[in-house]
């Protein structure tokens, strides 16, 4: 009967490999959450940062009071929009 090769792996090596695997999974999930799922959106509500959306928001604003929430926006959405453009809305923030 032929004898096989027995591979002995120290338990410490298994623990290190397990910790390294957990760290790699956490890093991958963070990269996904930061770069992929959040790409192009300004909030969890899915409002994308595009030229079209900015133009739409600018067109909706009240020229006599740019701080007032325009129709079609909630107060929170409008504050968030203004927060992305502090140079344009400094008197409102």
VENCORQUI-V226268 format. One record per residue. N is the residue number from 1. RES is the residue in three letters. D_CENTER is the distance of its C-alpha to the mean C-alpha in Angstrom with 1 decimal. Layout:
n->N res->RES d_center->D_CENTER
n->N res->RES d_center->D_CENTER
This chain:
n->1 res->UNK d_center->60.5
n->2 res->UNK d_center->57.9
n->3 res->UNK d_center->55.7
n->4 res->UNK d_center->51.9
n->5 res->UNK d_center->49.7
n->6 res->UNK d_center->48.1
n->7 res->UNK d_center->44.7
n->8 res->UNK d_center->44.2
n->9 res->UNK d_center->40.7
n->10 res->UNK d_center->40.6
n->11 res->UNK d_center->38.6
n->12 res->UNK d_center->36.8
n->13 res->UNK d_center->35.4
n->14 res->UNK d_center->34.1
n->15 res->UNK d_center->32.4
n->16 res->UNK d_center->30.8
n->17 res->UNK d_center->29.6
n->18 res->UNK d_center->28.1
n->19 res->UNK d_center->26.2
n->20 res->UNK d_center->25.0
n->21 res->UNK d_center->23.9
n->22 res->UNK d_center->21.8
n->23 res->UNK d_center->20.2
n->24 res->UNK d_center->19.5
n->25 res->UNK d_center->17.9
n->26 res->UNK d_center->15.7
n->27 res->UNK d_center->14.6
n->28 res->UNK d_center->14.0
n->29 res->UNK d_center->11.9
n->30 res->UNK d_center->9.7
n->31 res->UNK d_center->9.7
n->32 res->UNK d_center->8.9
n->33 res->UNK d_center->5.9
n->34 res->UNK d_center->4.6
n->35 res->UNK d_center->6.5
n->36 res->UNK d_center->7.6
n->37 res->UNK d_center->6.1
n->38 res->UNK d_center->3.2
n->39 res->UNK d_center->6.3
n->40 res->UNK d_center->8.5
n->41 res->UNK d_center->7.3
n->42 res->UNK d_center->7.9
n->43 res->UNK d_center->7.6
n->44 res->UNK d_center->8.0
n->45 res->UNK d_center->11.3
n->46 res->UNK d_center->10.4
n->47 res->UNK d_center->11.9
n->48 res->UNK d_center->11.4
n->49 res->UNK d_center->12.1
n->50 res->UNK d_center->15.4
n->51 res->UNK d_center->18.9
n->52 res->UNK d_center->20.3
n->53 res->UNK d_center->18.1
n->54 res->UNK d_center->18.9
n->55 res->UNK d_center->22.5
n->56 res->UNK d_center->22.6
n->57 res->UNK d_center->21.4
n->58 res->UNK d_center->24.0
n->59 res->UNK d_center->26.7
n->60 res->UNK d_center->26.1
n->61 res->UNK d_center->26.5
n->62 res->UNK d_center->29.9
n->63 res->UNK d_center->31.7
n->64 res->UNK d_center->33.8
n->65 res->UNK d_center->31.0
n->66 res->UNK d_center->27.6
n->67 res->UNK d_center->26.3
n->68 res->UNK d_center->27.4
n->69 res->UNK d_center->25.0
n->70 res->UNK d_center->26.0
n->71 res->UNK d_center->26.8
n->72 res->UNK d_center->24.1
n->73 res->UNK d_center->21.5
n->74 res->UNK d_center->21.1
n->75 res->UNK d_center->21.6
n->76 res->UNK d_center->18.1
n->77 res->UNK d_center->16.7
n->78 res->UNK d_center->19.2
n->79 res->UNK d_center->18.4
n->80 res->UNK d_center->14.7
n->81 res->UNK d_center->16.0
n->82 res->UNK d_center->18.6
n->83 res->UNK d_center->16.2
n->84 res->UNK d_center->14.6
n->85 res->UNK d_center->18.2
n->86 res->UNK d_center->20.1
n->87 res->UNK d_center->22.8
n->88 res->UNK d_center->23.7
n->89 res->UNK d_center->23.5
n->90 res->UNK d_center->24.6
n->91 res->UNK d_center->27.5
n->92 res->UNK d_center->25.2
n->93 res->UNK d_center->22.8
